[in-house]
Amino acid sequence: MAGARLTDRRARAVKAGDGAISHGGVGGLCLNPSTKHDGQGSWVLSYTDPLTQKRMRDTIGRYPAMSIAEAGRIGAEIKALVQSGVSPRKEQERKLEEARRAEKNTFEAVGRMFFAEKKKDGAWRNDGAVTRNIRRMERYVYPLIGGIPIAELKAADIAAALKTPILPVMRGQRIVAPLNQCKGVAFDSPGTAEKITAVIGQIFTYAEAVGLRDNGNPIGAVKLLLKKGQHVQGVERHQPSLPFEHIPKFVKTLLEEVGGDAKNALLVQLLIAARSGAVSRMKVEDVRFEEGYWRLPAFRELSKTSSDVLYPLTPRLKKCLPSGKRRQGAAICLKARD
């Protein structure tokens, strides 16, 4: 039973070696005076553990560092756990384990785990793109929110990081805008910010899949928060396409006025509608002049297909491709042949 409330005046007046004094506000909570110093002591809470049914005595703090009110609040929380059938010591162990796990599973740590596992599994074939994504996270994200446990990270934290200037805007080795004129990557480079948010979303999906987060993927909310800025307003995301009816005139101009290998590479793209990276890496052994097709193997870098793709070799296309014996594995040099 709780008795008269312990006052600060009485607690400060205790002598070294005195007997325990009841807190008065929480049953079983006492101040045990120090054996060496006056006016000091330890807060000790006595209770019966609901799991083991053993009598326990836990030290929850020291007086005067922990005030009478604070000791009463903590003591009341522990007694509430006991009344609900929870062992206070087991609960403390659980919280310590959660804290250790959260400290280990920061956003940066999980992000690096995500990239490492995906690279190990061979999920990405374009190593250059992966390297660029890692570099973006290291430059714009990890320094600001990388140390926050991923289970605690909120959409507002991510959006704020993308709106916080951390590096000047660079173009090659030249500074376009110094740091004091920057507004954060979401404003200074919306295209980069869009790529970053996509990667962050993948990291959160991975965290949920491996059981490191169970409170949803916040990336949708992040995009909504970024829409308040220049992330989507007034941004030309892609080069405009050429209307189909203008292609003949464009090709005629290309053939008559432009020279060099680039002309032939572009003409090949127009003739077969292949990706520029795949055309530039066209291998000698994949072009079958006799059979009349170019074979783009599945899973080759930049192919982005799970099966082989065959492109027919038209008479005009054959003139853009060199014939004759060449070294296996070499890239074709797209020079026009007479």
Residue frames relative to the residue before (quaternion, step in Angstrom):
aa qw qx qy qz dx dy dz
M 1.0000 0.0000 0.0000 0.0000 0.00 0.00 0.00
A 0.4187 -0.6932 0.5248 0.2624 3.55 -1.01 0.85
G 0.2309 -0.7825 0.5667 0.1151 3.55 -0.97 0.88
A 0.7985 -0.1985 0.1832 0.5380 3.56 -1.09 -0.76
R 0.5239 -0.6575 0.4523 0.2978 3.56 -1.00 0.89
L 0.4336 -0.6733 0.5376 0.2639 3.53 -1.02 0.87
T 0.2322 -0.7762 0.5721 0.1274 3.58 -0.88 0.93
D 0.6165 -0.5565 0.4051 0.3823 3.55 -1.22 0.49
R 0.6151 0.5561 -0.3496 0.4361 3.57 1.05 -0.72
R 0.6834 0.4745 -0.2900 0.4730 3.56 0.92 -0.89
A 0.6402 0.5334 -0.3307 0.4430 3.60 1.01 -0.83
R 0.6800 0.4894 -0.2957 0.4589 3.60 0.96 -0.82
A 0.6708 0.5110 -0.2936 0.4503 3.55 1.22 -0.45
V 0.4656 0.6895 -0.4578 0.3134 3.62 1.21 -0.09
K 0.3399 -0.7380 0.5537 0.1825 3.53 -1.13 0.72
A 0.6176 -0.5458 0.4162 0.3840 3.53 -1.19 0.56
G 0.8039 0.2664 -0.2104 0.4884 3.59 -0.85 0.95
D 0.4595 0.6723 -0.4660 0.3460 3.64 1.23 -0.01
G 0.6012 -0.5693 0.4237 0.3672 3.54 -1.29 0.28
A 0.6693 -0.5059 0.3623 0.4061 3.55 -1.29 0.33
I 0.2216 -0.7623 0.5992 0.1035 3.55 -1.13 0.79
S 0.4394 -0.7087 0.4863 0.2612 3.59 -0.78 0.99
H 0.5190 -0.6362 0.4784 0.3115 3.55 -1.06 0.79
G 0.3468 -0.7779 0.4571 0.2561 3.55 1.06 -0.77
G 0.7293 0.4050 -0.2442 0.4944 3.59 1.12 -0.48
V 0.7740 0.2002 -0.0996 0.5924 3.59 1.14 -0.59
G 0.4459 -0.7117 0.4757 0.2614 3.57 -0.70 1.06
G 0.8013 0.2649 -0.2157 0.4911 3.57 -0.89 0.95
L 0.6210 0.5273 -0.3514 0.4613 3.63 1.25 -0.11
C 0.0254 0.8091 -0.5827 0.0716 3.56 -0.75 1.11
L 0.3513 -0.6717 0.6015 0.2522 3.50 -1.37 0.34
N 0.1547 -0.7816 0.6004 0.0683 3.56 -0.61 1.17
P 0.3710 -0.7577 0.4856 0.2290 3.62 -0.39 1.18
S 0.5704 -0.5913 0.4497 0.3505 3.56 -1.17 0.63
T 0.4625 -0.6785 0.4950 0.2843 3.58 -1.16 0.56
K 0.7572 0.3767 -0.2012 0.4943 3.61 1.26 -0.27
H 0.8065 0.2516 -0.1051 0.5246 3.61 1.03 -0.69
D 0.4342 -0.6787 0.5304 0.2636 3.56 -1.00 0.87
G 0.8176 0.2816 -0.1954 0.4627 3.55 -1.23 0.55
Q 0.6848 0.4240 -0.2916 0.5160 3.58 1.20 0.32
G 0.1475 0.7994 -0.5740 0.0986 3.57 -1.20 0.40
S 0.4521 -0.6606 0.5303 0.2791 3.54 -1.37 -0.10
W 0.3741 -0.6927 0.5705 0.2339 3.53 -1.12 0.77
V 0.0191 -0.8041 0.5927 -0.0420 3.58 -0.63 1.16
L 0.1507 -0.7888 0.5934 0.0538 3.56 -0.85 1.06
S 0.1652 -0.7774 0.6023 0.0746 3.58 -0.84 1.04
Y 0.1598 0.7679 -0.6029 0.1461 3.58 -0.95 0.94
T 0.4326 -0.6584 0.5432 0.2903 3.55 -1.34 0.22
D 0.4081 -0.7192 0.5063 0.2449 3.56 -0.66 1.13
P 0.4173 -0.7438 0.4568 0.2530 3.63 -0.64 1.05
L 0.6634 0.5021 -0.3173 0.4552 3.63 1.15 -0.41
T 0.7905 0.3054 -0.1501 0.5093 3.57 0.86 -0.99
Q 0.3084 -0.7685 0.4887 0.2748 3.58 1.31 -0.43
K 0.4694 0.6528 -0.4554 0.3823 3.57 1.17 0.55
R 0.4878 -0.6418 0.5071 0.3049 3.53 -1.20 0.62
M 0.1126 -0.8182 0.5637 0.0086 3.57 -0.68 1.16
R 0.0991 -0.7543 0.6452 0.0702 3.56 -1.25 0.59
D 0.0206 -0.8253 0.5621 -0.0509 3.55 -0.35 1.29
T 0.3168 -0.7109 0.5952 0.2000 3.55 -0.99 0.89
I 0.1428 -0.8320 0.5340 0.0458 3.57 -0.60 1.15
G 0.8079 -0.1330 0.0785 0.5687 3.62 1.20 -0.06
R 0.4014 -0.6988 0.5390 0.2449 3.53 -1.36 0.04
Y 0.3251 -0.7163 0.5900 0.1817 3.51 -1.16 0.79
P 0.6015 -0.1558 -0.7829 -0.0328 1.66 -2.01 1.58
A 0.3774 0.7289 -0.5035 0.2698 3.65 1.21 0.08
M 0.7371 0.2393 -0.1703 0.6087 3.58 1.07 -0.73
S 0.3793 -0.7621 0.4836 0.2037 3.54 -0.55 1.19
I 0.6786 -0.4722 0.3703 0.4235 3.55 -1.33 0.21
A 0.6626 0.5085 -0.3057 0.4571 3.60 0.96 -0.89
E 0.6663 0.4968 -0.3066 0.4640 3.59 0.92 -0.89
A 0.6384 0.5153 -0.3274 0.4688 3.60 0.97 -0.80
G 0.6458 0.5172 -0.3178 0.4631 3.58 1.01 -0.79
R 0.6472 0.5180 -0.3253 0.4549 3.60 0.97 -0.82
I 0.6844 0.4738 -0.2875 0.4737 3.60 0.86 -0.95
G 0.6418 0.5300 -0.3196 0.4528 3.58 0.99 -0.84
A 0.6538 0.5124 -0.3118 0.4612 3.57 1.00 -0.84
E 0.6340 0.5258 -0.3308 0.4606 3.61 1.03 -0.76
I 0.6597 0.4976 -0.3137 0.4678 3.57 0.96 -0.83
K 0.6565 0.5041 -0.3187 0.4619 3.60 0.94 -0.84
A 0.6131 0.5423 -0.3481 0.4570 3.59 1.11 -0.66
L 0.6209 0.5290 -0.3378 0.4696 3.58 1.06 -0.74
V 0.6459 0.5275 -0.3134 0.4543 3.56 0.95 -0.92
Q 0.6803 0.4975 -0.2926 0.4517 3.58 0.91 -0.91
S 0.6914 0.4501 -0.2771 0.4925 3.59 1.17 -0.56
G 0.5910 -0.6216 0.3469 0.3796 3.59 1.27 0.15
V 0.5459 0.6037 -0.3993 0.4220 3.61 1.23 0.34
S 0.4044 -0.7012 0.5316 0.2492 3.57 -0.94 0.88
P 0.4401 -0.7186 0.4658 0.2701 3.65 -0.61 1.06
R 0.6649 0.4982 -0.3193 0.4558 3.59 0.96 -0.76
K 0.6377 0.5072 -0.3277 0.4782 3.59 1.02 -0.76
E 0.6443 0.5197 -0.3182 0.4622 3.56 1.03 -0.79
Q 0.6390 0.5148 -0.3234 0.4713 3.57 1.03 -0.76
E 0.6383 0.5163 -0.3238 0.4702 3.59 1.00 -0.78
R 0.6412 0.5272 -0.3211 0.4560 3.58 1.01 -0.81
K 0.6757 0.4906 -0.2964 0.4635 3.58 0.93 -0.88
L 0.6340 0.5187 -0.3326 0.4672 3.58 1.04 -0.74
E 0.6476 0.5106 -0.3160 0.4691 3.58 1.03 -0.79
E 0.6313 0.5225 -0.3246 0.4723 3.58 1.05 -0.77
A 0.6524 0.5132 -0.3114 0.4626 3.56 0.98 -0.85
R 0.6508 0.5019 -0.3150 0.4747 3.59 0.98 -0.81
R 0.6608 0.5041 -0.3043 0.4654 3.57 1.00 -0.84
A 0.6490 0.5143 -0.3142 0.4642 3.57 1.01 -0.82
E 0.6442 0.5207 -0.3212 0.4590 3.57 1.01 -0.80
K 0.6710 0.4839 -0.2893 0.4816 3.57 1.06 -0.73
N 0.7640 0.3589 -0.1803 0.5050 3.59 0.96 -0.89
T 0.0918 0.7895 -0.5926 0.1308 3.55 0.57 1.18
F 0.6782 -0.4881 0.3447 0.4278 3.57 -1.24 0.32
E 0.6576 0.5008 -0.3228 0.4610 3.60 0.94 -0.81
A 0.6558 0.5181 -0.3210 0.4454 3.58 0.91 -0.89
V 0.6756 0.4760 -0.2938 0.4803 3.58 0.93 -0.88
G 0.6208 0.5472 -0.3393 0.4473 3.57 1.05 -0.75
R 0.6781 0.4705 -0.2958 0.4810 3.57 0.92 -0.85
M 0.5989 0.5382 -0.3568 0.4737 3.61 1.10 -0.62
F 0.6384 0.5451 -0.3146 0.4431 3.57 0.97 -0.90
F 0.6925 0.4648 -0.2826 0.4738 3.58 0.81 -0.98
A 0.6537 0.5263 -0.3204 0.4394 3.58 0.94 -0.87
E 0.6924 0.4765 -0.2910 0.4570 3.59 0.87 -0.90
K 0.6558 0.5095 -0.3199 0.4561 3.58 0.98 -0.81
K 0.6451 0.5010 -0.3220 0.4787 3.58 1.02 -0.75
K 0.6442 0.5249 -0.3158 0.4579 3.57 1.03 -0.81
D 0.6969 0.4692 -0.2657 0.4729 3.58 1.00 -0.82
G 0.4198 -0.7167 0.4600 0.3140 3.58 1.23 -0.29
A 0.2862 0.7911 -0.4959 0.2153 3.57 1.18 0.56
W 0.7528 0.2942 -0.1718 0.5632 3.58 1.16 -0.56
R 0.2508 -0.7778 0.5598 0.1371 3.56 -0.92 0.90
N 0.6807 0.4568 -0.2871 0.4956 3.58 1.18 -0.44
D 0.2312 -0.8140 0.5194 0.1194 3.57 0.01 1.29
G 0.6101 0.5707 -0.3568 0.4181 3.58 1.06 -0.67
A 0.6594 0.4996 -0.3047 0.4719 3.58 0.97 -0.86
V 0.6315 0.5267 -0.3313 0.4626 3.59 1.01 -0.78
T 0.6523 0.5137 -0.3111 0.4624 3.58 0.93 -0.90
R 0.6524 0.5068 -0.3183 0.4650 3.58 0.98 -0.81
N 0.6462 0.5152 -0.3281 0.4574 3.60 0.97 -0.77
I 0.6419 0.5081 -0.3233 0.4746 3.58 0.98 -0.82
R 0.6585 0.5124 -0.3133 0.4535 3.57 0.94 -0.87
R 0.6324 0.5246 -0.3412 0.4565 3.61 0.99 -0.74
M 0.6511 0.5066 -0.3215 0.4648 3.58 0.96 -0.85
E 0.6683 0.5038 -0.2990 0.4585 3.58 0.97 -0.83
R 0.7028 0.4706 -0.2714 0.4594 3.59 1.04 -0.69
Y 0.8367 0.2743 -0.0909 0.4652 3.57 0.77 -1.05
V 0.7808 0.3763 -0.1754 0.4669 3.62 1.06 -0.60
Y 0.7051 0.4931 -0.2912 0.4181 3.59 0.61 -1.12
P 0.6586 0.5152 -0.3529 0.4199 3.67 0.82 -0.73
L 0.7279 0.4380 -0.2396 0.4701 3.60 1.12 -0.57
I 0.8326 0.0927 -0.0214 0.5456 3.61 0.83 -0.90
G 0.3812 0.7637 -0.4608 0.2432 3.61 1.24 0.11
G 0.7012 0.4861 -0.2707 0.4458 3.60 1.09 -0.62
I 0.5506 0.6082 -0.4009 0.4076 3.61 1.25 -0.08
P 0.5093 -0.6302 0.4738 0.3450 3.64 -0.89 0.80
I 0.5135 -0.6780 0.4221 0.3137 3.58 -0.81 0.95
A 0.6162 0.5554 -0.3521 0.4333 3.59 1.12 -0.55
E 0.7239 0.4211 -0.2324 0.4945 3.59 1.19 -0.47
L 0.5213 0.6658 -0.4084 0.3438 3.60 1.22 -0.24
K 0.1687 -0.8008 0.5723 0.0519 3.56 -0.89 1.02
A 0.6793 -0.4973 0.3548 0.4067 3.53 -1.28 0.41
A 0.6413 0.5381 -0.3300 0.4362 3.58 0.98 -0.82
D 0.6197 0.5407 -0.3406 0.4556 3.60 1.07 -0.70
I 0.6791 0.4905 -0.2919 0.4616 3.58 0.92 -0.92
A 0.6643 0.5003 -0.3085 0.4618 3.58 0.89 -0.93
A 0.6439 0.5207 -0.3244 0.4571 3.58 0.98 -0.82
A 0.6320 0.5306 -0.3335 0.4558 3.59 1.03 -0.76
L 0.6952 0.4703 -0.2776 0.4674 3.59 0.94 -0.87
K 0.6835 0.4397 -0.2822 0.5097 3.58 1.26 -0.27
T 0.5948 0.5654 -0.3577 0.4456 3.58 1.30 0.05
P 0.3672 -0.7330 0.5219 0.2357 3.64 -0.67 1.03
I 0.0143 -0.8162 0.5765 -0.0341 3.54 -0.79 1.03
L 0.7851 0.1258 -0.0680 0.6026 3.58 1.22 -0.50
P 0.5231 -0.6097 0.4740 0.3606 3.62 -1.10 0.52
V 0.5168 -0.6133 0.4892 0.3427 3.55 -1.24 0.43
M 0.1330 -0.8156 0.5627 0.0240 3.56 -0.65 1.18
R 0.0803 -0.7285 0.6736 0.0958 3.52 -1.30 0.49
G 0.7747 -0.0838 -0.0059 0.6267 3.50 0.03 1.34
Q 0.7615 -0.2791 0.2475 0.5301 3.57 -0.68 -1.13
R 0.6077 0.5765 -0.3416 0.4262 3.58 1.28 0.01
I 0.3825 -0.7078 0.5482 0.2284 3.58 -0.99 0.87
V 0.2552 -0.7783 0.5599 0.1247 3.55 -0.64 1.17
A 0.7885 0.0137 0.0221 0.6145 3.56 1.03 -0.85
P 0.3879 -0.7249 0.5126 0.2475 3.63 -0.68 1.02
L 0.7099 -0.4973 0.2991 0.3992 3.53 -1.26 0.51
N 0.6766 0.5084 -0.3141 0.4302 3.61 0.94 -0.78
Q 0.6834 0.4385 -0.2902 0.5065 3.60 1.28 -0.12
C 0.5544 0.6272 -0.3825 0.3912 3.59 1.29 -0.07
K 0.2611 -0.7687 0.5692 0.1302 3.54 -1.27 0.53
G 0.6710 -0.4429 0.3047 0.5107 3.57 1.25 0.13
V 0.6420 -0.5745 0.3439 0.3736 3.56 -1.11 0.66
A 0.5970 0.5766 -0.3739 0.4139 3.64 1.07 -0.57
F 0.7229 0.3866 -0.2234 0.5273 3.59 1.16 -0.60
D 0.7215 0.4679 -0.2540 0.4427 3.57 0.90 -0.97
S 0.8017 0.0407 0.0032 0.5963 3.59 1.08 -0.68
P 0.1613 -0.8434 0.5049 0.0879 3.61 0.39 1.23
G 0.6258 0.5446 -0.3493 0.4356 3.59 1.01 -0.69
T 0.6493 0.4970 -0.3055 0.4879 3.57 1.01 -0.84
A 0.6396 0.5317 -0.3243 0.4507 3.58 0.98 -0.86
E 0.6342 0.5278 -0.3357 0.4544 3.59 1.03 -0.74
K 0.6454 0.5023 -0.3173 0.4801 3.60 1.01 -0.78
I 0.6424 0.5304 -0.3216 0.4501 3.59 1.00 -0.83
T 0.6673 0.4967 -0.3146 0.4573 3.60 0.87 -0.91
A 0.6181 0.5375 -0.3523 0.4527 3.60 1.05 -0.67
V 0.6609 0.4917 -0.3049 0.4780 3.59 0.97 -0.83
I 0.6304 0.5305 -0.3352 0.4570 3.59 0.95 -0.84
G 0.6387 0.5271 -0.3258 0.4561 3.58 0.98 -0.80
Q 0.6443 0.5100 -0.3200 0.4715 3.59 1.02 -0.78
I 0.6364 0.5281 -0.3313 0.4543 3.60 1.01 -0.78
F 0.6674 0.4867 -0.3086 0.4716 3.60 0.96 -0.80
T 0.6165 0.5263 -0.3471 0.4717 3.60 1.04 -0.68
Y 0.6393 0.5131 -0.3148 0.4784 3.58 1.01 -0.83
A 0.6499 0.5277 -0.3216 0.4423 3.61 0.92 -0.89
E 0.6507 0.4966 -0.3150 0.4804 3.59 1.02 -0.76
A 0.6512 0.5428 -0.3158 0.4261 3.56 0.98 -0.87
V 0.7568 0.3597 -0.2036 0.5063 3.60 1.00 -0.77
G 0.5856 -0.6486 0.3412 0.3462 3.58 1.25 0.33
L 0.4878 0.6687 -0.4367 0.3524 3.60 1.14 0.49
R 0.7730 0.1324 -0.0973 0.6128 3.57 1.30 -0.10
D 0.0500 -0.8198 0.5705 0.0032 3.57 -0.94 0.89
N 0.6028 0.5721 -0.3529 0.4299 3.59 1.23 0.34
G 0.7287 -0.4890 0.2403 0.4149 3.56 1.00 0.84
N 0.4806 -0.6368 0.5291 0.2891 3.50 -1.38 0.36
P 0.2719 -0.8205 0.4824 0.1419 3.62 -0.45 1.15
I 0.4262 0.7575 -0.4458 0.2141 3.60 1.21 -0.12
G 0.5873 0.5661 -0.3723 0.4428 3.61 1.13 -0.57
A 0.6696 0.4800 -0.2918 0.4858 3.56 0.97 -0.85
V 0.5930 0.5635 -0.3629 0.4462 3.59 1.09 -0.66
K 0.6636 0.5058 -0.3090 0.4565 3.58 0.90 -0.89
L 0.6326 0.5212 -0.3339 0.4655 3.58 1.04 -0.72
L 0.6600 0.5029 -0.3080 0.4655 3.58 0.98 -0.82
L 0.6765 0.4912 -0.2988 0.4601 3.59 1.00 -0.75
K 0.5668 0.6104 -0.3879 0.3946 3.60 1.15 -0.44
K 0.5634 0.6009 -0.3868 0.4145 3.57 1.25 -0.32
G 0.7138 0.4074 -0.2463 0.5136 3.58 1.23 -0.38
Q 0.7460 -0.3988 0.2999 0.4411 3.53 -1.19 -0.54
H 0.3377 0.7798 -0.4779 0.2223 3.56 1.27 0.19
V 0.8090 0.1761 -0.0935 0.5529 3.58 1.04 -0.70
Q 0.6301 0.5587 -0.3400 0.4186 3.59 1.16 -0.36
G 0.8692 0.0752 -0.0637 0.4845 3.53 -0.89 0.98
V 0.5233 0.6278 -0.4184 0.3962 3.60 1.16 0.51
E 0.2625 -0.7343 0.6055 0.1592 3.57 -0.83 1.00
R 0.2263 -0.8372 0.4846 0.1140 3.55 -0.17 1.27
H 0.8059 0.1128 -0.0504 0.5791 3.62 1.04 -0.66
Q 0.5562 -0.5566 0.4799 0.3880 3.52 -1.27 0.34
P 0.5084 -0.6452 0.4549 0.3440 3.62 -0.92 0.76
S 0.4558 -0.6892 0.4927 0.2729 3.57 -1.05 0.76
L 0.4970 -0.6399 0.5023 0.3019 3.52 -1.25 0.52
P 0.4731 -0.6698 0.4808 0.3104 3.62 -0.74 0.96
F 0.6023 -0.6181 0.3683 0.3458 3.55 -0.93 0.91
E 0.6810 0.5136 -0.3050 0.4237 3.59 0.91 -0.87
H 0.6536 0.5124 -0.3160 0.4586 3.61 1.23 -0.30
I 0.4693 0.7115 -0.4352 0.2899 3.60 1.22 -0.24
P 0.6424 0.5192 -0.3653 0.4293 3.71 0.80 -0.77
K 0.6628 0.4908 -0.3126 0.4712 3.59 0.90 -0.83
F 0.6388 0.5260 -0.3281 0.4556 3.58 1.02 -0.80
V 0.6643 0.4965 -0.3082 0.4661 3.58 0.93 -0.88
K 0.6315 0.5300 -0.3380 0.4539 3.58 0.96 -0.77
T 0.6558 0.4935 -0.3007 0.4858 3.58 0.98 -0.87
L 0.6328 0.5422 -0.3215 0.4497 3.57 1.00 -0.86
L 0.7084 0.4669 -0.2671 0.4570 3.59 0.88 -0.93
E 0.7353 0.4452 -0.2391 0.4517 3.57 1.01 -0.77
E 0.8111 0.3188 -0.1310 0.4725 3.57 0.92 -0.85
V 0.7317 0.3792 -0.2283 0.5184 3.59 1.14 -0.47
G 0.1183 -0.8069 0.5758 0.0578 3.58 -1.00 0.80
G 0.6128 0.5930 -0.3955 0.3414 3.55 -1.33 -0.11
D 0.7131 -0.4644 0.3258 0.4119 3.51 -1.36 0.16
A 0.5926 0.5937 -0.3734 0.3962 3.60 1.04 -0.70
K 0.6071 0.5633 -0.3533 0.4351 3.57 1.06 -0.75
N 0.7030 0.4686 -0.2719 0.4607 3.56 0.84 -0.97
A 0.6153 0.5365 -0.3476 0.4612 3.58 1.06 -0.70
L 0.6725 0.4850 -0.2963 0.4740 3.58 0.95 -0.87
L 0.6356 0.5284 -0.3317 0.4548 3.56 1.03 -0.76
V 0.6157 0.5341 -0.3422 0.4674 3.58 1.05 -0.75
Q 0.6415 0.5222 -0.3244 0.4589 3.58 0.96 -0.82
L 0.6689 0.5015 -0.3052 0.4561 3.56 0.93 -0.87
L 0.6880 0.5071 -0.2839 0.4346 3.57 1.00 -0.82
I 0.8171 0.2270 -0.1053 0.5193 3.61 0.98 -0.74
A 0.3706 -0.7655 0.4648 0.2463 3.62 1.30 0.01
A 0.3567 0.7135 -0.5178 0.3092 3.58 0.90 0.95
R 0.5960 -0.5654 0.4280 0.3768 3.57 -1.24 0.36
S 0.6036 -0.6087 0.3811 0.3464 3.54 -1.06 0.83
G 0.6504 0.5240 -0.3272 0.4420 3.60 0.97 -0.79
A 0.6520 0.5081 -0.3135 0.4673 3.56 1.03 -0.82
V 0.6472 0.5163 -0.3206 0.4602 3.61 1.00 -0.81
S 0.6866 0.4910 -0.2952 0.4476 3.58 0.86 -0.91
R 0.7363 0.3724 -0.2192 0.5207 3.61 1.19 -0.48
M 0.2574 0.7897 -0.5138 0.2147 3.58 1.21 0.46
K 0.2588 -0.7944 0.5366 0.1183 3.58 -0.73 1.09
V 0.6220 -0.5757 0.3925 0.3572 3.54 -1.16 0.74
E 0.7199 0.4708 -0.2705 0.4324 3.59 0.79 -1.00
D 0.6358 0.5410 -0.3392 0.4336 3.62 1.23 -0.26
V 0.6452 0.4970 -0.3243 0.4811 3.62 1.23 -0.28
R 0.0935 -0.8069 0.5833 0.0022 3.57 -0.53 1.21
F 0.2215 -0.8112 0.5289 0.1149 3.57 -0.03 1.30
E 0.6558 0.5264 -0.3218 0.4350 3.57 0.96 -0.85
E 0.7243 0.4137 -0.2384 0.4973 3.58 0.92 -0.92
G 0.4322 -0.7462 0.4230 0.2782 3.59 1.22 -0.36
Y 0.7050 0.4006 -0.3104 0.4962 3.59 0.96 0.75
W 0.3090 -0.6782 0.6261 0.2294 3.53 -1.40 0.32
R 0.2096 -0.7897 0.5706 0.0825 3.54 -0.77 1.09
L 0.1475 -0.7635 0.6254 0.0651 3.57 -0.76 1.14
P 0.3333 -0.7880 0.4761 0.2032 3.63 -0.26 1.21
A 0.5660 -0.5939 0.4586 0.3416 3.53 -1.19 0.64
F 0.8482 0.2098 -0.1731 0.4546 3.53 -1.27 0.68
R 0.4210 0.6558 -0.5181 0.3526 3.60 1.14 0.28
E 0.6310 -0.5402 0.3871 0.4002 3.56 -1.12 0.62
L 0.8338 0.1566 -0.1915 0.4936 3.54 -0.93 1.08
S 0.5156 0.6356 -0.4444 0.3642 3.64 1.18 -0.03
K 0.1134 -0.8455 0.5095 0.1127 3.61 1.10 -0.80
T 0.5985 0.5287 -0.3865 0.4614 3.59 1.00 0.74
S 0.3816 -0.7169 0.5369 0.2284 3.54 -1.21 0.54
S 0.7401 0.2545 -0.2050 0.5878 3.58 1.27 0.16
D 0.6325 -0.5338 0.3937 0.4000 3.58 -1.22 0.44
V 0.1992 -0.7524 0.6165 0.1190 3.54 -1.18 0.70
L 0.1779 -0.7902 0.5818 0.0743 3.58 -0.85 1.02
Y 0.1252 -0.7769 0.6155 0.0433 3.56 -0.85 1.06
P 0.3993 -0.7270 0.4971 0.2550 3.63 -0.72 0.96
L 0.3388 -0.7220 0.5697 0.1986 3.55 -1.11 0.76
T 0.1923 -0.7821 0.5866 0.0857 3.56 -0.35 1.25
P 0.6718 -0.4861 0.3484 0.4370 3.62 -1.18 0.32
R 0.6697 0.4888 -0.3153 0.4616 3.59 0.93 -0.81
L 0.6461 0.5260 -0.3200 0.4511 3.58 1.04 -0.77
K 0.6240 0.5576 -0.3445 0.4255 3.58 1.01 -0.75
K 0.6266 0.5483 -0.3393 0.4378 3.57 1.13 -0.64
C 0.6561 0.5029 -0.3074 0.4713 3.60 1.22 -0.40
L 0.7112 0.4353 -0.2461 0.4941 3.57 1.25 -0.33
P 0.4295 -0.7011 0.5012 0.2699 3.62 -0.90 0.86
S 0.2437 -0.7521 0.5935 0.1504 3.55 -1.10 0.70
G 0.5446 0.6205 -0.4453 0.3466 3.58 -1.25 -0.11
K 0.6274 -0.5508 0.3974 0.3809 3.55 -1.29 0.24
R 0.0417 0.7849 -0.6153 0.0606 3.55 -0.92 0.94
R 0.6626 -0.5255 0.3629 0.3913 3.53 -1.29 0.40
Q 0.4978 -0.6544 0.4868 0.2950 3.57 -0.94 0.95
G 0.7865 0.3058 -0.2417 0.4790 3.54 -1.02 0.84
A 0.5698 0.5994 -0.3906 0.4043 3.59 1.22 -0.23
A 0.4781 -0.6511 0.5066 0.3014 3.54 -1.19 0.59
I 0.4840 -0.6655 0.4858 0.2946 3.56 -1.05 0.76
C 0.3042 -0.7183 0.5949 0.1941 3.56 -1.03 0.83
L 0.2834 -0.8158 0.4841 0.1404 3.57 -0.36 1.25
K 0.2058 0.7562 -0.5858 0.2065 3.57 0.26 1.30
A 0.5115 -0.6568 0.4614 0.3067 3.53 -1.01 0.80
R 0.2194 -0.7569 0.6015 0.1309 3.55 -1.09 0.75
D 0.4526 -0.6730 0.5114 0.2841 3.56 -1.05 0.71
